[in-house]
Amino acid sequence: MKVLNWIIALCGAWELGDIVLPFVIGFDKVQAFVWNHIIVGMILVLAGARAARTGNARTARTLDWIAAVAGGWLVIAPFLLGTPEIAAGL
C-alpha cells in the first residue's frame, strides 16, 4: 500500500508542476484553473507522502480518502471552473 501512496504523491507533484502554467500563452487568463491545479497538487503530495510514511492504518486510510476526493475534484473541476482556450503552436 505504501507504493500506491508514493504514486499518489508523484501524481500530486505532477499537478503541482502546473505552477509554470501562468507563463504559457493563454493560461494566465484562467487563474482559477491554474490555482486549482496547484492546490490539489499540494494536497495530493502531502496526503500521499504522509500516508506512505505513517504506520497507523487508520491515518493512512483517512489520507487515502482525502486523496480520492481530491482526485474526484480534478475530474469535475474543468466543468465547474472552465478550461482555458489556447491556440496550438503559439
C-alpha positions in Angstrom: 0.0 0.0 0.0 2.9 2.3 0.6 4.0 2.1 -3.0 0.5 3.2 -4.1 0.7 6.2 -1.7 4.0 7.2 -3.2 2.5 7.1 -6.6 -0.3 9.4 -5.3 2.4 11.8 -4.1 4.1 11.7 -7.5 0.9 12.4 -9.3 0.4 15.3 -6.9 3.9 16.6 -7.8 2.8 16.4 -11.5 -0.2 18.5 -10.7 1.8 20.9 -8.6 4.1 21.3 -11.6 1.4 23.4 -13.1 3.0 26.3 -11.3 4.6 27.1 -14.7 1.2 27.4 -16.4 0.9 31.2 -15.9 3.9 31.6 -18.2 2.2 29.6 -21.0 0.3 31.7 -23.5 -3.3 32.0 -22.6 -3.3 30.2 -19.2 -2.9 33.5 -17.3 -6.5 34.4 -18.2 -7.9 31.5 -16.2 -6.5 31.9 -12.7 -9.0 29.6 -11.0 -7.9 26.8 -13.3 -4.2 27.3 -12.5 -4.7 27.7 -8.8 -6.9 24.6 -8.7 -4.1 22.5 -10.1 -1.6 24.0 -7.7 -3.7 23.5 -4.6 -4.9 20.0 -5.5 -1.3 19.0 -6.3 -0.2 20.1 -2.9 -3.0 18.2 -1.2 -2.1 15.0 -3.2 1.6 15.3 -2.4 1.0 15.9 1.3 -1.7 13.2 1.7 0.2 10.6 -0.4 3.6 11.1 1.3 2.1 11.2 4.8 0.0 8.1 4.2 3.1 6.3 2.9 5.2 7.3 5.9 2.7 6.6 8.7 2.5 3.3 10.5 -1.1 3.9 11.6 -3.6 2.2 9.3 -6.4 4.5 10.3 -4.5 7.6 9.4 -3.4 6.1 6.1 -7.0 5.2 5.2 -8.2 8.8 6.1 -5.4 10.3 3.9 -6.3 7.9 1.1 -9.9 9.1 1.2 -8.6 12.7 1.1 -6.6 11.9 -2.0 -9.6 10.2 -3.6 -11.8 13.2 -3.0 -9.1 15.5 -4.4 -8.8 13.2 -7.5 -12.5 13.3 -7.9 -12.4 17.1 -7.8 -9.9 17.1 -10.6 -12.3 15.2 -12.8 -15.3 17.6 -12.2 -13.4 20.9 -11.8 -13.0 21.7 -15.5 -16.7 21.6 -15.9 -17.2 24.0 -13.0 -14.2 26.3 -13.4 -13.9 26.2 -17.2 -10.8 25.4 -19.2 -8.5 27.9 -20.9 -8.6 28.2 -24.6 -5.2 28.4 -26.1 -4.1 28.2 -29.8 -1.9 25.2 -30.6 1.5 26.0 -31.9 1.7 29.6 -30.5 
